[in-house]
Amino acid sequence: MCRGYRKKLDLWGNDLYLAHVYRMVNWWAQPTHTVVLGDLLGSQWVGDEEFSRRTSRFWTRVFSGSAKVPRNVTDVSGRIEVLGQDNAWKKRLMAVAGNHDIGYAGDINEHRIERFESAFGSVNWEIRFRLPNDTQPASSSFPNLLRTTPPTLHLVILNSMNLDTPAYNPELQQQSLDFLDAQLHPSNHPSNSGTVILTHVPLHKKQGVCVDAPYFSYFPENQGGGIREQNHLSAEISARILDRLAPGGSEGGTAVVLNGHDHEGCDTFHLRNHNIDNEGSVQAGWDASRFDSAKRRSTDDGLDGLREITVRSMMGSYGGNAGLLSAWFDAEDGKWRFEYETCMFGVQHFWWAAHVLALVEVGLGVGGLGFMLRDRWSDGAQGGKAKEA
């Protein structure tokens, strides 16, 4: 019984702490767009009734005042909006599906996808934001380009939970793979476009680059044999993404990948390499290193590859972190630029301590006021008795 009440108090306090982080970031940074990079709930195994309760806590307590992206936006392929024209985006919250929401490839089913999409929006969708015509003056280097085709920023919300095999539902997996290939096709990346991939599972990296090392586990054969848990996408799926997004891998512009899953967070850079095999053939591949290290090794401002940012967890035990991504179009170079900063609010114990102390002060204040009133009433009563005497 005691443990049950303690758990409820802990959940209540954790919700309020996360709400504090969200509220303060909105007030201070005033972001144009907000995204939660997966694991919105506590477990994919919960029943529908508990799922509904946790969904209610998400929208009414933690992210109070926000709204999911409507279906008339997420269900329209190739939708283009002008940046800053629709103020509704300041309230909308883009939700990425994580393993605690729908499961890993080995246990994702249609019912989990349907209830997630009903509560939080589509698991795979995309939208393009075009700069207003009057915000980008034509540069001397790209006068015609900027006049005829304003720069666009392509946001891709990707369900990475079932990209790898084996999968419990091959049909659902194929839907994600088809969506991925369609969005990464070179035709979707003209030279003045930028792409932001928003997903949950990080790309493949060798052990030691980030805190989490590559790891896969599988259900037993009598339970389908699918992926039960993974810390990274496979090297094959990661290369499938990198080959199409990074400069040199397509005809298009610049890109950045944002994801979650690894609670500690990690800022990395994927650099294209060319290895020679035993037969003398050149094999192209990818090597990842910490972004700061890659930047120090670079001889110029540009790096031939792709930056991946695994955003540190928002949970209080990880410092109450919020990631801030800035994107702008560099008219002189004719491409998009991205910068990333992290904002940490401190461990939740300080938040708890501050509020407990505030409650103690209020309690002491009320107690002191009650003592003063009682003391004054007592003095008044004694004075009245003395007067009667």
C-alpha positions, -999 to +999 in steps of 0.1 A: +000+000+000+027+025+010+048+017-021+017+023-043+011+058-029+048+065-032+047+055-068+017+078-075+035+107-058+066+100-078+047+100-111+028+131-101+060+150-092+078+137-123+049+150-145+051+184-129+088+186-133+087+177-170+059+203-174+081+229-157+109+221-182+085+224-212+069+256-199+102+273-192+117+264-226+086+277-244+088+309-224+126+315-228+134+301-263+100+306-280+106+278-304+088+278-338+083+240-337+085+214-309+091+177-311+093+148-286+117+122-299+099+091-288+091+072-255+062+094-247+047+067-225+062+042-200+056+009-218+042-006-250+028-035-230+001-016-212-036-023-220-058+003-237-072+017-205-038+024-190-027+037-224-055+062-223-046+073-187-010+079-197-020+097-228-042+120-208-013+128-184+009+135-214-015+161-230-032+176-199-003+176-174+031+174-189+025+192-223-005+212-212-016+237-238+000+219-267-019+200-295-011+171-318-005+178-355-039+173-372-044+146-398-051+171-425-014+180-422+002+146-416-018+127-442-009+151-471+022+140-490+044+168-503+026+195-482+044+228-483+038+257-458+055+291-455+076+294-424+061+318-399+028+320-417+008+296-395+010+305-358-007+272-349+027+255-351+038+272-319+012+251-301+015+219-321+037+191-308+053+166-332+054+132-316+079+105-327+071+068-320+096+051-296+100+016-283+080+024-251+052+036-273+048+009-300+076-016-292+105-029-312+103-046-346+097-080-330+065-069-312+050-040-332+015-048-344-013-029-361-032-022-329-003-005-312+003+016-343-034+026-345-038+036-309-005+056-310-016+074-342-051+081-327-035+098-296-003+114-310-004+115-348+011+095-377+042+074-372+055+083-407+049+117-423+067+146-437+062+183-444+082+210-462+085+246-449+094+272-475+110+305-467+089+336-474+098+352-508+106+385-491+131+371-465+158+359-488+174+385-510+189+372-542+227+368-537+253+374-564+261+337-565+226+324-567+203+351-581+181+330-602+178+301-578+165+323-550+141+341-572+125+311-587+126+284-560+127+297-524+147+275-501+127+248-483+133+228-451+121+192-453+110+177-420+107+139-420+091+122-390+103+086-393+093+054-374+126+037-370+113+010-347+107-015-374+133-007-401+156-037-391+148-074-394+134-098-383+101-080-378+068-094-363+048-077-390+066-076-424+038-055-439+042-027-413+079-029-417+077-025-455+055+006-450+083+022-430+110+012-455+089+024-485+083+057-467+121+061-460+131+054-495+105+078-509+116+107-487+153+101-493+150+099-530+173+125-548+142+142-563+132+153-528+165+171-522+171+200-546+202+220-541+186+247-520+167+223-497+176+211-462+164+179-445+158+173-408+152+136-399+133+132-366+133+096-354+140+076-322+167+049-327+202+063-333+223+054-364+249+027-362+282+037-344+311+017-332+314+010-295+330+038-276+317+067-297+286+072-275+276+057-241+253+031-256+272+005-278+254-014-306+232-041-292+205-064-305+185-090-287+158-113-302+126-130-291+128-168-290+116-186-322+084-197-306+076-160-301+084-150-336+122-145-334+119-108-341+140-080-326+133-076-289+156-047-282+182-026-301+204+003-291+213+014-327+200+008-362+220-018-381+250-007-402+230-016-434+200+006-426+222+034-413+242+034-446+209+033-465+200+066-448+235+082-449+241+074-486+211+093-496+213+123-472+249+132-468+266+155-494+281+133-521+255+106-515+228+125-534+224+155-557+208+174-529+214+198-501+223+195-464+207+174-437+208+167-400+194+137-380+179+141-345+169+111-324+166+099-288+166+064-272+201+068-257+193+086-225+228+101-221+227+118-255+255+121-281+266+146-307+283+128-336+294+132-372+293+105-398+322+108-423+323+089-456+354+067-460+368+046-488+384+013-478+402-010-502+393-047-498+416-077-504+408-077-541+418-040-545+382-027-549+372+005-532+344+000-507+326+031-495+315+031-459+309+054-429+328+062-397+313+081-368+331+102-343+322+129-318+312+161-335+336+183-317+365+159-326+355+158-363+352+196-364+387+200-349+401+177-376+384+196-404+406+220-424+377+242-433+342+251-422+325+224-442+326+187-433+318+160-459+293+140-441+263+142-418+257+154-382+236+132-360+224+145-326+210+121-301+192+144-277+198+138-240+168+126-220+143+152-206+139+131-174+151+147-142+177+121-134+195+132-167+193+169-159+160+179-174+174+184-208+159+202-238+176+204-272+175+235-293+181+233-330+186+264-352+183+262-390+188+290-415+196+293-451+230+307-460+224+327-492+261+333-499+269+295-499+234+285-512+228+259-485+212+253-451+231+256-419+223+239-386+234+246-350+225+228-319+226+237-282+214+219-251+196+235-222+197+216-189+175+225-159+192+203-133+183+170-116+148+168-104+159+165-067+166+202-067+131+208-081+116+186-054+137+203-026+127+238-037+090+229-037+092+209-004+109+239+012+083+262-002+055+240+013+074+239+047+076+277+046+039+280+039+032+255+066+053+274+091+037+306+080+002+293+084+012+278+118+028+310+129-003+330+119-026+306+137-004+309+169-005+348+166-043+348+162-047+324+191-023+345+213-042+377+205-076+361+211-063+348+244-050+383+254-083+398+243-103+373+263-082+379+294-086+417+290-124+413+288-124+392+320-103+418+338-127+446+326-157+426+339-140+422+372 
